């Protein structure tokens, strides 16, 4: 059993996992065997030393999914054997923001992989409230994308989205493509802009109606005169 640790900026180490740190499972906690974890830009920021909240050494990784191996007393939302994704944001439940239902701005907020060791290891103990059960037939590799997908879902939920809308998405990275996926579920038209033709090709595969390479095309002109780009093009 191993853990991938950023010992200090620009120094990675693959170390034996401290199994003592993964147990025993206390009341209200869940032991998750991590099976897939995504690499986020935030992980790279920690590696490069540009994240002001990370303290080294740090096991990175906040986009991860796996299987429940054990649960503590009082846990009823998941059971051993369940497939789960982990909400990486841990709130205290006691501060004003938490009591007001704004746990995302908890005064004592901690994030797995940033403030506390994350998912780039075999086992992680998480609060039961942060373990979200998913269907057993959903591939774990897909389930691990729940965190970036939730960003897209939240953005389009807060801004509103309808079938007669047209979205302009700058950047065909992971979050940009998840925004496209959610928008297409609502029937919206999507224009995706990037500087990388390979990323734009992938955006087409994810349903983009129009792709624009901003190094060759004037994005304002293309958006201002949509008849100039009525179909997918670079």
Residue pairs with C-beta under 8 A, 6 or more apart in sequence:
1 16
1 17
1 19
1 121
1 122
1 123
2 14
2 15
2 16
2 17
2 121
2 122
3 14
3 15
3 16
3 17
3 18
3 59
3 117
3 120
3 121
3 122
4 12
4 13
4 14
4 59
4 60
4 61
4 120
4 121
5 12
5 13
5 14
5 15
5 57
5 58
5 59
5 60
5 120
6 12
6 13
6 46
6 47
6 54
6 56
6 57
6 58
6 59
6 60
7 13
7 56
7 57
8 49
8 56
8 57
9 47
9 48
9 49
9 56
10 47
10 48
10 49
12 47
13 57
17 121
17 122
17 123
19 123
21 117
21 125
22 31
22 123
22 124
22 125
23 31
23 70
23 125
25 31
25 70
25 71
25 72
25 125
26 72
26 73
26 125
27 72
27 73
27 74
27 75
28 72
28 73
28 74
28 75
28 127
28 128
29 71
29 72
29 75
29 125
29 126
29 127
29 128
30 68
30 70
30 71
30 72
30 75
30 78
30 84
30 125
30 126
30 127
30 128
30 130
30 131
31 68
31 69
31 70
31 71
31 123
31 124
31 125
32 64
32 66
32 67
32 68
32 69
32 84
32 86
32 123
32 124
32 125
32 126
32 131
33 66
33 67
33 68
33 69
33 122
33 123
34 64
34 65
34 66
34 119
34 120
34 121
34 122
34 123
34 124
35 65
35 66
35 67
35 140
36 64
36 65
36 66
36 140
36 141
36 143
36 144
37 61
37 63
37 64
37 65
37 118
37 119
37 120
37 144
38 61
38 63
38 64
38 144
38 145
38 147
38 148
38 174
39 61
39 63
40 62
40 63
40 148
40 174
42 51
42 62
42 113
42 114
43 60
43 61
43 62
43 113
45 51
46 54
46 58
46 60
46 113
46 114
47 60
51 114
53 111
53 114
53 115
54 114
54 115
55 115
58 113
58 114
58 117
58 118
59 113
59 117
59 118
59 119
59 120
59 121
60 113
60 118
60 120
61 112
61 113
61 118
61 119
61 120
61 121
62 88
62 111
62 112
62 113
62 114
62 118
62 119
62 147
63 88
63 119
63 144
63 145
63 146
63 147
63 148
64 85
64 86
64 112
64 118
64 119
64 120
64 124
64 144
65 83
65 84
65 85
65 86
65 134
65 140
65 143
65 144
65 146
66 83
66 84
66 86
66 124
66 140
67 81
67 82
67 83
67 84
67 140
68 78
68 79
68 80
68 81
68 82
68 83
68 84
68 131
69 80
69 123
70 80
71 78
71 79
71 80
71 128
72 128
74 128
75 128
77 128
77 129
77 131
77 133
78 84
78 128
78 131
78 133
82 133
82 136
83 133
83 134
83 135
83 136
83 138
83 140
83 143
84 131
84 132
84 133
84 134
85 131
85 132
85 134
85 143
85 144
85 146
85 147
86 112
86 119
86 124
86 126
86 130
86 131
86 132
87 129
87 130
87 131
87 132
87 147
88 111
88 112
88 113
88 118
88 119
88 130
88 147
89 103
89 104
89 106
89 109
89 110
89 111
89 130
90 109
90 110
90 111
90 112
90 116
90 126
90 127
90 130
91 97
91 98
91 103
91 104
91 106
91 108
91 109
92 98
92 106
92 107
92 108
92 109
93 103
94 108
95 106
95 107
95 108
96 107
97 103
97 105
97 106
97 107
98 106
98 107
109 115
110 116
112 118
112 119
112 124
112 126
113 119
113 120
117 124
118 124
132 146
134 143
134 146
145 174
145 178
148 174
148 175
148 178
149 178
149 181
149 182
151 175
151 178
152 175
152 178
152 179
152 181
152 182
153 182
155 179
156 179
156 182
156 183
156 186
161 167
161 182
161 183
161 186
161 188
162 186
162 187
162 188
163 186
163 187
163 188
164 188
165 183
165 186
165 188
165 189
166 188
166 189
166 190
166 191
166 226
167 179
167 180
167 183
167 188
167 189
167 190
167 191
168 191
168 193
168 219
168 223
169 176
169 179
169 180
169 183
169 190
169 191
169 192
169 193
169 208
170 176
170 193
170 194
171 193
171 194
172 192
172 193
172 194
172 196
172 199
172 200
172 202
172 203
172 208
172 211
173 199
176 192
176 194
176 203
177 202
177 203
177 206
180 190
180 192
180 203
180 206
180 207
180 208
181 206
181 207
183 190
184 190
184 206
184 207
189 209
189 210
190 207
190 208
190 209
190 210
191 208
191 209
191 210
191 211
191 212
191 222
191 223
191 229
192 200
192 203
192 208
192 210
192 211
192 212
193 211
193 212
193 213
193 214
193 219
194 200
194 203
194 211
194 212
194 213
194 214
195 213
195 214
195 215
197 213
197 234
200 208
200 211
200 212
200 213
200 234
201 211
203 211
204 211
204 232
208 232
209 231
209 232
210 222
210 229
210 231
210 232
210 233
211 232
211 233
211 234
212 219
212 222
212 229
212 233
212 234
213 234
216 234
217 234
221 228
222 228
222 229
